[in-house]
Amino acid sequence: MVHASSQDEQYRSAAAEFGRALERLARGTEADPEIRRDLLQDIHLALWRSFALFDGRCSLRTWVYRVAHNAAASHVLQRRRVKPEAQTDLEALEQQADATDIEAEAGSRQVLERLTQIIRRLKPPDAQVMLLYLEDLDAAAIAEITGLSAGSVATRVHRIKAYLAKRFSEGWRHG
Amino acid sequence: MVERPSNDIKQLWLGQETANVGFTLEELRHRDEKFRRRVRNRNLREYLAAAFVVPVFAFYIWFFPNPLMKAGSVLVILGTLFVVWQLHRRGSARKPPLEASLLDLMEFHRRELARQRDALRSVWLWYLAPLVPGLALTLFGVYRQSGRSNALMLTIALAVLVFAATWLLNRWGAARLQRRIEALERMKSEQRDLS
């Protein structure tokens, strides 16, 4: 067990470094702003509690994302019990994107909103892979956090890139 | 063709406006305590319900003339005490342990689903079934005592229906969770085959 003050210090430092990423994770997980704030607090709570066990077995970044994504996954599981919502996987998403590029004329705010909605609809682990890819983590880091093999992550990332390219054309940047 | 737009989206994602919400340690400790209090209160409600049931059925033992109803009341009390013991024993298992938050996401997800599935599968056995023999015997005693009564038959039918519906819903929920666990396990074994 880590000494309490060390646990507090480690949490403060991690929250300062990854706070914005945790906020984006909460946004990609929960649509309701009030529940989202509670979720964000739960993620921070899980992180603070986790530092009682931090032993450097992996990098701080992997530790933070692992704890945070598990807390978010727990939230989704509990939320689905109360309010079941249809979830989809990457494959189904790719098929839906076949139609047309409806975002061509959209502004960046709308694109961001649409992207966030898509992430919230994705099943685990596809949602987490997409979120971690968007956070600019490489395949090896994503594999370590999700437990997927590096090959499986690479395949998913490739499909995500293709999907994003197809779904969101360059038009939005001028919108 | 593929790289540029997806990188632009990545930049858009990373550059989105965030409030940089921070929480003080005091706020986090307060939330931690709030969660513990919620679990304590939930357990307390269950214990209070038991504290109500036990004296009522103890009174029935003294009050009912029929030995079947007396025996049924004894069984209800024993069943209630068993449920309370189970609640106490399982209280700590209602939340994933701290160590679980450090697992990789796939394993964490699988274990969480399994935990929920097992809770649904077993709740019938430890939360409902222990009360069934006592209630059945008491109702049978009432039936023997008062003769055929439509109201009593309706009560029995309703009780059977509620128990059966609860059991079926739990079984259905557990089966759904089991399918999701199997899908995750399939994904893991496919990965092993590929690597």
Interface residues (C-beta under 8 A of the other chain):
Chain A: D8 Y11 R12 A15 G19 R20 E23 R24 R27 R37 L40 Q41 D42 H44 L45 A46 W48 R49 S50 A52 L53 W63 R66 V67 H69 N70 A71 A73 S74 L77 R81 S108 V111 L112 L115 P124 P125 Q128 Y133 L134 E135 D136 E144 I145 T146 G147 L148 S149 G151 S152 I160 K161 A162 L164 A165 F168 S169 E170 R173
Chain B: M1 V2 E3 R4 P5 S6 D8 I9 K10 L12 W13 L14 Q16 T18 A19 N20 V21 G22 F23 L25 E27 L28 R31 D32 P96 L98 E99 A100 S101 L102 L103 D104 L105 M106 E107 F108 H109 E112 L113 Q116 M187 K188 Q191 R192 L194 S195
